[in-house]
Structure formats: structure tokens, C-alpha cells
Amino acid sequence: MAATLKASILLKTLDSDIVGDVFSDQGRRGSGAVHVIMGPMFSGKSTSLLRRIKSEISVGRSVAMLKSSKDTRYAKDSVVTHDGIGFPCWALPDLMSFPDKFGLDAYNKLDVIGIDEAQFFGDLYEFCCKAADDDGKTVIVAGLDGDYLRRSFGAVLDVIPIADSVTKLTARCEVCGQKAFFTLRKTCDTRTELIGGADVYMPVCRKHYITNHIVMKASKKVLEVADKARAESCVAAII
């Protein structure tokens, strides 16, 4: 009951903040704005983005939603939250091509552009500058601020200096239930871009991020030693 009450209060606060931004941007229509929503995986970034988009639509603003064509986890042409809530979108390999693909006349009539999984777009900063500064659009960016090694991921952090607002969300640590600021990868795959869900990643607090990394490093070393021993054994058998 307490957890439900806290969630309800959080949603009301978030909706209030969203409404404030929506009316603020509407009041200076045509001047452009950039809003950034970031945080670890499972922190509700896509949910917050969809709420904001729906609030924009409710006050009569025209909206387009974009996401990276790399993300095909739930649907190819929709932004879908981990809870299964979806919204139609344009799946693109880059952002700067969007005006031409959407049609320049239609693009000029747009008020708001939402961008989900923004860390996958290399031209994010360039697009936000053009869309907000030159074209007068409100751009809402949602993405990871850090990768599984807690390094800057993509260009999301690059957009902060040109942002009107920045919201950092938190998840719940899957180990202890405290606030989770980081994303832990469960596999030994070392690629920076490894798209996956709960099967690959989990949100964790600082304590359990450090603890689990120590365990994973030790496990990796054991596996490497075992693999080397097996390889040497095979070579010896062949000889």
C-alpha cells in the first residue's frame, strides 16, 4: 500500500511538471525548446516521454515521435515502454534526414518532436540545435545518460548545455530495492551497444553495482583460465 501511494504521488508530481513545461513552451510557440529525460534502464524514461507527448497533443500541438531503427525489441514502428504501452513513431538510422523523409511541408507544421532511445543517434546534438534554434520546435529527448560501465553513452549528455530542462529519473535496485542510478549488464558481452531488456540488464544502486562488478570480473577471470586450460588440453591431445 505504501509503495502504491508513493508511486501515485510521484506520478502526480511528474504530471504537474510536464503540464508546466507544456504550457510554458506553448506560451512562447515558435521559439523552440529542448527537454532532456535521462536515467538508467527501467527508470521510466519512455513512459515519461509518452506522457509528455500525450500532454502536448491534449493542448492541440502537432507531434511526431522518433526512435532509432536499431531498437526493434518490442515493435519496429512504435515506441513501447517496458510495460507494453506503445505510441506510433518513425524508426530512423539518423535524425538529420527526418525533415526530408517526413516531408518539408509537414515538418514545418510540427510543434513537438519526441526522441526515444536518443543515445543511439550520433547526430543528436546537431539535430536538437537545428530543430529548436532554427526551426522553433520543442524537442523532447529521452535516453540513457551512461552505459553499463557508467561512461557517457552517445550524445545525450552533449545536449544538456542547450536544454531548457533536464530530468534524471531513477529505477529500483533489483537487489535491495533502494534507488537505482546505474545499469548493470548481466552478460560478459563487452559491446557498448547491446540492445536488450531484463534478460541482459538490471537497475542497481551504487553499492550493488560495485559489488556485482567485482563478482563478474572474478567470474570472467575464472572462465578465461578455464577456457585457456581447455584449449591447452585440446592441443596436447592432438599432439
C-alpha positions as CSV (number, residue, x, y, z in Angstrom):
1,M,0.0,0.0,0.0
2,A,2.8,2.4,0.9
3,A,4.6,1.7,-2.3
4,T,1.4,2.3,-4.3
5,L,0.8,5.6,-2.5
6,K,4.4,6.8,-3.2
7,A,4.1,5.9,-6.9
8,S,0.8,7.8,-7.1
9,I,2.4,10.9,-5.5
10,L,5.3,10.6,-7.9
11,L,3.1,10.4,-10.9
12,K,1.1,13.4,-9.8
13,T,4.3,15.4,-9.3
14,L,5.6,14.4,-12.7
15,D,2.4,15.2,-14.5
16,S,2.4,18.6,-12.8
17,D,5.9,19.3,-14.0
18,I,5.0,18.1,-17.5
19,V,1.9,20.3,-17.6
20,G,4.0,23.3,-16.5
21,D,6.6,22.7,-19.3
22,V,3.8,22.2,-21.9
23,F,2.1,25.5,-21.1
24,S,5.4,27.3,-20.9
25,D,6.5,26.1,-24.3
26,Q,3.1,26.8,-25.8
27,G,3.3,30.4,-24.5
28,R,6.4,31.0,-26.5
29,R,5.4,29.0,-29.5
30,G,7.9,29.1,-32.4
31,S,10.9,30.0,-30.2
32,G,11.9,26.3,-29.7
33,A,12.9,24.3,-26.6
34,V,14.8,21.2,-25.7
35,H,13.9,19.0,-22.7
36,V,16.0,16.0,-21.7
37,I,14.8,12.9,-19.8
38,M,17.6,10.6,-18.8
39,G,18.4,7.8,-16.3
40,P,19.3,4.1,-16.2
41,M,17.3,1.3,-17.8
42,F,13.9,0.6,-16.3
43,S,13.6,4.1,-14.8
44,G,10.5,5.1,-16.8
45,K,12.2,7.3,-19.5
46,S,9.9,6.2,-22.3
47,T,6.9,6.3,-20.0
48,S,7.7,9.9,-19.1
49,L,8.3,10.8,-22.7
50,L,4.9,9.4,-23.8
51,R,3.1,11.2,-21.0
52,R,4.7,14.5,-22.2
53,I,3.8,13.7,-25.8
54,K,0.2,13.0,-24.9
55,S,0.0,16.2,-22.8
56,E,1.3,18.1,-25.9
57,I,-1.4,16.5,-28.1
58,S,-4.1,17.3,-25.5
59,V,-3.4,21.1,-25.9
60,G,-3.6,20.9,-29.7
61,R,0.1,20.8,-30.6
62,S,1.2,18.6,-33.6
63,V,3.6,15.9,-32.6
64,A,6.0,13.4,-34.2
65,M,7.8,10.6,-32.4
66,L,11.2,9.3,-33.5
67,K,13.3,6.4,-32.3
68,S,16.4,4.6,-33.6
69,S,15.9,1.9,-36.2
70,K,18.4,-0.2,-34.2
71,D,15.8,-0.7,-31.5
72,T,13.4,-3.5,-32.6
73,R,12.8,-5.1,-29.2
74,Y,9.1,-4.6,-28.9
75,A,7.9,-3.1,-32.2
76,K,9.5,-1.8,-35.3
77,D,7.4,1.3,-35.8
78,S,6.3,2.2,-32.2
79,V,7.9,3.5,-29.1
80,V,7.0,0.9,-26.5
81,T,7.6,1.1,-22.7
82,H,8.7,-2.0,-20.7
83,D,5.1,-2.2,-19.5
84,G,3.9,-2.6,-23.1
85,I,2.4,0.9,-23.7
86,G,3.0,2.0,-27.2
87,F,2.9,5.0,-29.5
88,P,3.4,5.2,-33.3
89,C,6.8,6.5,-34.4
90,W,9.3,6.9,-37.2
91,A,12.2,4.5,-36.9
92,L,15.3,6.1,-38.3
93,P,19.1,5.5,-38.7
94,D,19.8,9.2,-38.1
95,L,17.9,12.3,-37.2
96,M,19.0,14.9,-39.7
97,S,17.2,13.0,-42.5
98,F,13.9,13.3,-40.7
99,P,12.6,16.6,-42.3
100,D,13.0,15.3,-45.8
101,K,11.6,11.8,-45.0
102,F,8.6,13.4,-43.2
103,G,8.1,16.0,-45.9
104,L,9.2,19.6,-45.5
105,D,5.6,21.0,-45.5
106,A,4.5,18.5,-42.8
107,Y,7.7,19.1,-40.9
108,N,7.2,22.9,-40.9
109,K,3.8,22.4,-39.3
110,L,5.2,20.3,-36.5
111,D,5.3,21.8,-33.0
112,V,6.9,18.9,-31.0
113,I,9.4,16.2,-31.7
114,G,9.9,13.3,-29.3
115,I,13.1,11.2,-29.5
116,D,13.3,7.9,-27.7
117,E,16.5,5.8,-27.1
118,A,18.3,9.0,-28.0
119,Q,21.8,7.6,-27.1
120,F,21.8,5.7,-30.4
121,F,21.7,8.9,-32.6
122,G,25.2,10.2,-33.4
123,D,23.7,13.5,-34.8
124,L,21.5,14.2,-31.7
125,Y,23.2,17.4,-30.8
126,E,23.2,18.7,-34.3
127,F,19.5,17.9,-34.8
128,C,18.4,19.4,-31.5
129,C,20.2,22.7,-32.3
130,K,18.6,22.9,-35.7
131,A,15.1,21.8,-34.7
132,A,15.0,24.1,-31.6
133,D,17.2,27.1,-32.6
134,D,16.4,27.4,-36.3
135,D,13.1,25.7,-36.7
136,G,11.3,26.6,-33.5
137,K,10.4,23.1,-32.5
138,T,10.0,21.7,-29.0
139,V,12.3,18.7,-28.8
140,I,11.9,16.1,-26.0
141,V,14.9,13.8,-25.7
142,A,14.7,10.5,-23.7
143,G,17.8,8.3,-23.4
144,L,20.4,6.7,-21.2
145,D,23.0,9.0,-19.8
146,G,25.5,6.3,-19.1
147,D,26.4,2.8,-20.4
148,Y,26.9,-0.4,-18.4
149,L,30.4,0.8,-17.4
150,R,29.0,4.2,-16.3
151,R,30.6,6.0,-19.2
152,S,28.8,8.7,-21.2
153,F,26.6,7.0,-23.7
154,G,26.1,8.6,-27.1
155,A,25.4,12.3,-27.3
156,V,22.7,12.6,-24.6
157,L,25.0,14.5,-22.2
158,D,26.1,16.7,-25.0
159,V,22.6,18.1,-25.3
160,I,22.4,19.3,-21.7
161,P,24.1,22.7,-22.3
162,I,21.4,23.6,-24.8
163,A,18.5,22.1,-22.8
164,D,15.7,24.1,-21.2
165,S,15.1,21.4,-18.6
166,V,16.9,18.2,-17.6
167,T,15.1,15.4,-15.6
168,K,17.1,12.5,-14.2
169,L,15.0,9.5,-13.3
170,T,15.9,6.6,-11.0
171,A,14.8,3.0,-11.0
172,R,14.6,0.5,-8.1
173,C,17.7,-1.6,-7.4
174,E,16.8,-5.3,-8.2
175,V,19.0,-6.4,-5.3
176,C,17.9,-4.2,-2.4
177,G,15.0,-2.1,-3.6
178,Q,16.8,1.2,-3.0
179,K,17.1,3.9,-5.7
180,A,19.0,2.6,-8.7
181,F,21.1,5.1,-10.6
182,F,23.1,2.6,-12.7
183,T,22.5,-0.1,-15.3
184,L,24.3,-3.5,-14.7
185,R,24.9,-5.8,-17.6
186,K,24.3,-9.5,-16.7
187,T,26.4,-10.9,-19.5
188,C,30.1,-10.8,-20.3
189,D,29.5,-9.2,-23.7
190,T,31.7,-6.0,-23.9
191,R,30.0,-4.2,-26.8
192,T,28.9,-0.7,-25.9
193,E,25.7,-1.1,-28.0
194,L,24.0,-4.3,-26.9
195,I,20.2,-3.8,-27.1
196,G,18.2,-5.9,-24.7
197,G,15.8,-5.9,-21.8
198,A,15.6,-7.6,-18.4
199,D,17.3,-10.6,-19.8
200,V,20.5,-8.6,-20.3
201,Y,20.3,-5.6,-17.9
202,M,19.2,-4.8,-14.4
203,P,19.0,-1.5,-12.5
204,V,21.2,-1.3,-9.4
205,C,22.2,1.1,-6.6
206,R,25.9,2.2,-6.3
207,K,26.6,-0.5,-3.7
208,H,25.3,-3.4,-5.7
209,Y,26.8,-2.0,-9.0
210,I,30.3,-2.1,-7.4
211,T,29.7,-5.5,-5.7
212,N,28.3,-7.2,-8.8
213,H,31.1,-5.8,-11.0
214,I,33.7,-7.3,-8.6
215,V,31.9,-10.7,-8.8
216,M,31.6,-10.5,-12.6
217,K,35.3,-9.6,-13.0
218,A,36.3,-12.6,-10.8
219,S,33.9,-14.9,-12.7
220,K,35.3,-13.7,-16.1
221,K,38.8,-14.4,-14.9
222,V,37.9,-17.9,-13.8
223,L,36.2,-18.6,-17.2
224,E,39.2,-17.3,-19.1
225,V,41.5,-19.5,-17.1
226,A,39.2,-22.5,-17.7
227,D,39.0,-21.7,-21.4
228,K,42.8,-21.5,-21.7
229,A,43.2,-24.8,-19.8
230,R,40.7,-26.5,-22.2
231,A,42.5,-25.1,-25.2
232,E,45.9,-26.3,-24.0
233,S,44.3,-29.7,-23.2
234,C,42.9,-30.0,-26.7
235,V,46.3,-29.0,-28.3
236,A,48.1,-31.6,-26.1
237,A,45.6,-34.3,-27.1
238,I,46.1,-33.5,-30.8
239,I,49.9,-33.7,-30.5
